[in-house]
């Protein structure tokens, strides 16, 4: 009896294969275009799920782009020797985001926005004060959706999403789709800035996936452009891991975490 293939999936350009051999043992293989691949064996007491997680992590760590959290911290410090208190960091990465956060929470507090009306215009002003949304392809789409007849409803759903009601994502997508605004950066911008007591992050695919690959997190294999809650949960897991691993740098909040991911991924080495 031949080996049985249990999983055969791609993690970006990495192919991952999980098989159960004729003797009942588990084996895994990862490969990239142009190479023969690497085979690893499961430990006798590993479950399929546990071995798949280890196979994925091993494949990611073998990637040329991998440098782990130690390398990420080194890269961040090379750019900002003073860490999160470096004066240049504050100007380039933190101050304007914090100002936008304060403006949003002063003019449209999340608890009030989740149930009330009349917050569209203050929120539109918050959309204009950062460079987190593309000025041509993202910001105008969000503003158009907010100015629609359902603008107040959209604000309420975004606020509820920020408060942890992830099921609102489907309705947000439906409301944003007519304006070509059902895209991750647009729908996660306001939740990122609201002080809701729940961690929220703006999701921009390329820098997030680049960072995840460098620290061996499976986010790139989970990501899809559709507004699927599992994608957002994987993003939050990446940020939870990052918060734990860079605790020695004393990040103040999610603004520092998002800035760390951006700097490590996008700044020139």
C-alpha positions as CSV (number, residue, x, y, z in Angstrom):
1,X,0.0,0.0,0.0
2,X,1.5,3.4,-1.0
3,X,1.9,6.3,1.4
4,X,-1.3,8.4,1.8
5,X,-1.1,12.2,1.2
6,X,-2.8,14.0,4.0
7,X,-2.0,17.6,3.0
8,X,-0.4,19.2,-0.1
9,X,-0.5,23.0,0.2
10,X,1.5,26.0,-0.8
11,X,2.8,28.6,1.7
12,X,3.7,31.4,-0.8
13,X,6.2,29.7,-3.1
14,X,6.9,26.9,-0.6
15,X,5.2,23.6,-1.2
16,X,4.3,21.6,2.0
17,X,3.4,18.0,1.9
18,X,2.3,15.7,4.8
19,X,2.0,12.0,4.3
20,X,1.3,8.9,6.3
21,X,3.6,6.1,5.4
22,X,2.8,2.4,5.1
23,X,4.2,1.8,8.5
24,X,1.9,4.4,10.0
25,X,4.5,7.1,10.7
26,X,4.1,10.7,9.5
27,X,6.5,12.3,7.2
28,X,6.7,15.8,5.8
29,X,8.4,17.5,2.9
30,X,8.9,21.2,2.0
31,X,10.3,22.5,-1.3
32,X,10.7,25.6,-3.3
33,X,10.8,26.0,-7.1
34,X,14.1,24.6,-8.4
35,X,15.1,22.6,-5.4
36,X,14.7,18.9,-4.5
37,X,13.0,19.6,-1.2
38,X,13.7,18.6,2.4
39,X,12.1,15.6,4.2
40,X,11.5,15.6,7.9
41,X,10.0,12.9,10.2
42,X,7.4,13.3,12.8
43,X,8.2,12.4,16.4
44,X,6.3,9.3,17.5
45,X,4.1,11.2,19.9
46,X,3.3,14.1,17.5
47,X,-0.2,14.5,16.2
48,X,-0.9,15.4,12.6
49,X,-1.7,19.0,13.6
50,X,1.4,19.4,15.8
51,X,3.6,18.0,13.1
52,X,2.1,20.2,10.4
53,X,2.8,23.3,12.6
54,X,6.4,22.2,13.0
55,X,6.8,21.4,9.3
56,X,5.5,24.9,8.5
57,X,7.8,26.6,11.0
58,X,10.8,24.6,9.7
59,X,10.0,25.5,6.1
60,X,9.7,29.2,7.0
61,X,12.9,29.3,9.0
62,X,14.7,27.7,6.0
63,X,13.7,30.6,3.8
64,X,16.5,33.0,2.6
65,X,14.5,35.9,4.0
66,X,14.2,34.5,7.5
67,X,16.1,36.3,10.3
68,X,13.8,35.7,13.3
69,X,12.9,38.2,16.0
70,X,16.5,38.7,17.0
71,X,17.3,39.8,13.5
72,X,14.1,42.0,13.4
73,X,15.2,43.8,16.6
74,X,18.7,44.3,15.2
75,X,17.2,45.7,12.0
76,X,14.9,48.0,14.0
77,X,17.8,49.3,16.2
78,X,20.0,49.8,13.1
79,X,17.4,52.3,11.9
80,X,16.4,53.8,15.3
81,X,19.1,53.2,17.9
82,X,17.0,54.8,20.6
83,X,14.2,52.3,20.0
84,X,10.7,53.5,20.5
85,X,11.9,56.6,22.2
86,X,14.3,57.6,19.4
87,X,13.5,61.2,18.4
88,X,13.6,60.3,14.7
89,X,11.3,57.3,15.3
90,X,8.7,59.6,17.0
91,X,8.7,62.0,14.1
92,X,8.7,59.5,11.3
93,X,6.5,56.7,12.7
94,X,4.6,57.5,15.9
95,X,3.6,61.2,16.5
96,X,1.3,61.6,13.5
97,X,-0.5,58.2,14.2
98,X,-0.9,59.1,17.8
99,X,-2.3,62.5,16.8
100,X,-4.8,60.8,14.5
101,X,-5.7,58.4,17.3
102,X,-6.4,61.2,19.8
103,X,-8.4,63.1,17.2
104,X,-10.6,60.1,16.5
105,X,-11.2,59.2,20.1
106,X,-12.0,62.8,21.0
107,X,-14.4,63.4,18.2
108,X,-15.9,59.9,17.6
109,X,-15.4,57.7,20.7
110,X,-15.8,54.1,19.8
111,X,-18.5,53.3,22.3
112,X,-20.6,56.2,21.1
113,X,-19.9,55.5,17.5
114,X,-21.0,51.9,17.9
115,X,-24.6,53.0,18.8
116,X,-25.0,56.6,17.7
117,X,-25.1,58.8,14.6
118,X,-23.6,62.0,13.4
119,X,-19.9,60.9,13.4
120,X,-19.3,60.7,9.7
121,X,-17.7,64.1,9.3
122,X,-15.3,63.9,12.2
123,X,-14.2,60.4,11.0
124,X,-13.7,61.8,7.5
125,X,-11.3,64.3,8.9
126,X,-9.4,61.5,10.6
127,X,-9.0,59.8,7.3
128,X,-7.2,62.8,5.9
129,X,-4.5,63.3,8.6
130,X,-2.3,60.2,8.1
131,X,-0.5,58.5,5.2
132,X,-1.8,55.1,6.2
133,X,-4.3,55.1,3.4
134,X,-3.3,55.6,-0.2
135,X,-4.4,59.1,-1.2
136,X,-5.7,58.0,-4.6
137,X,-6.9,54.5,-4.3
138,X,-7.9,54.0,-0.7
139,X,-8.7,57.2,1.2
140,X,-11.3,58.5,-1.4
141,X,-13.1,55.1,-1.5
142,X,-13.5,55.1,2.3
143,X,-14.7,58.7,2.3
144,X,-17.2,58.0,-0.5
145,X,-18.6,55.0,1.5
146,X,-18.8,57.2,4.6
147,X,-20.7,59.9,2.7
148,X,-23.2,57.4,1.3
149,X,-26.8,57.2,2.7
150,X,-25.6,54.3,4.8
151,X,-22.6,56.1,6.2
152,X,-23.9,56.2,9.8
153,X,-24.6,52.4,9.6
154,X,-21.1,51.8,8.3
155,X,-19.5,53.8,11.2
156,X,-21.5,51.7,13.7
157,X,-20.4,48.4,12.2
158,X,-16.8,49.5,12.0
159,X,-16.9,50.6,15.7
160,X,-18.5,47.3,16.7
161,X,-15.8,45.4,14.8
162,X,-13.2,47.5,16.7
163,X,-14.9,46.4,19.9
164,X,-14.3,42.8,19.0
165,X,-17.5,41.9,17.2
166,X,-15.7,40.2,14.3
167,X,-18.9,39.0,12.7
168,X,-19.5,42.6,11.5
169,X,-16.9,42.0,8.9
170,X,-19.3,40.4,6.4
171,X,-21.7,43.4,6.6
172,X,-18.9,45.9,6.4
173,X,-17.7,44.1,3.2
174,X,-21.2,44.3,1.7
175,X,-21.5,48.0,2.5
176,X,-18.0,48.9,1.2
177,X,-18.1,46.8,-2.0
178,X,-20.1,49.3,-4.2
179,X,-17.3,51.8,-3.5
180,X,-14.5,49.4,-4.1
181,X,-13.6,49.9,-0.5
182,X,-14.0,46.3,0.7
183,X,-10.2,46.0,1.1
184,X,-8.2,45.3,4.2
185,X,-6.4,48.6,4.7
186,X,-9.6,50.6,4.3
187,X,-11.8,48.5,6.7
188,X,-9.0,48.2,9.4
189,X,-7.9,51.8,9.4
190,X,-10.4,53.2,11.9
191,X,-10.4,50.1,14.2
192,X,-6.6,50.5,14.4
193,X,-6.9,54.0,15.7
194,X,-9.9,53.6,18.0
195,X,-9.1,53.0,21.7
196,X,-11.4,50.1,22.2
197,X,-9.8,47.9,24.7
198,X,-9.3,45.3,22.0
199,X,-6.2,45.1,19.9
200,X,-6.8,46.0,16.3
201,X,-4.3,46.5,13.5
202,X,-4.3,48.0,10.1
203,X,-3.7,45.2,7.6
204,X,-1.6,45.9,4.6
205,X,-0.6,42.7,2.9
206,X,2.9,43.1,1.5
207,X,4.7,44.5,4.5
208,X,2.8,42.2,6.9
209,X,3.6,39.1,4.8
210,X,7.2,40.1,4.4
211,X,7.6,40.5,8.1
212,X,5.8,37.2,8.8
213,X,8.1,35.3,6.5
214,X,11.1,36.8,8.3
215,X,9.9,35.6,11.7
216,X,8.5,32.3,10.5
217,X,4.8,33.1,11.1
218,X,2.2,31.3,8.9
219,X,0.3,34.5,8.1
220,X,1.2,34.5,4.4
221,X,-0.4,31.1,3.9
222,X,-3.6,32.3,5.6
223,X,-3.9,35.6,3.8
224,X,-6.6,36.3,1.2
225,X,-7.9,39.5,-0.3
226,X,-11.4,38.7,0.7
227,X,-12.5,40.0,4.1
228,X,-12.3,36.7,5.9
229,X,-12.2,36.8,9.7
230,X,-9.6,34.0,9.8
231,X,-7.2,36.3,8.0
232,X,-7.6,39.0,10.7
233,X,-7.2,36.4,13.4
234,X,-3.9,35.3,11.9
235,X,-2.8,39.0,11.8
236,X,-3.7,39.4,15.5
237,X,-1.8,36.2,16.3
238,X,1.3,37.6,14.5
239,X,1.0,40.8,16.5
240,X,0.5,38.9,19.8
241,X,3.7,36.9,19.1
242,X,5.5,40.1,18.2
243,X,4.4,41.8,21.4
244,X,5.7,38.9,23.4
245,X,9.0,38.6,21.5
246,X,10.0,42.3,21.6
247,X,8.8,42.9,25.2
248,X,12.3,44.0,26.1
249,X,11.9,47.0,23.8
250,X,8.9,48.2,25.8
251,X,6.4,48.9,23.0
252,X,3.7,51.2,24.4
253,X,0.8,50.0,22.3
254,X,-0.3,48.8,18.9
255,X,1.0,51.9,17.2
256,X,4.6,50.9,18.3
257,X,3.9,47.3,17.2
258,X,2.6,48.3,13.8
259,X,5.5,50.7,13.3
260,X,8.0,47.9,14.3
261,X,6.5,45.6,11.6
262,X,6.6,48.4,9.0
263,X,10.2,49.4,9.8
264,X,11.5,45.8,9.8
265,X,9.7,45.0,6.5
266,X,9.9,48.2,4.5
267,X,12.9,50.3,5.5
268,X,16.1,49.7,3.6
269,X,18.4,47.2,5.2
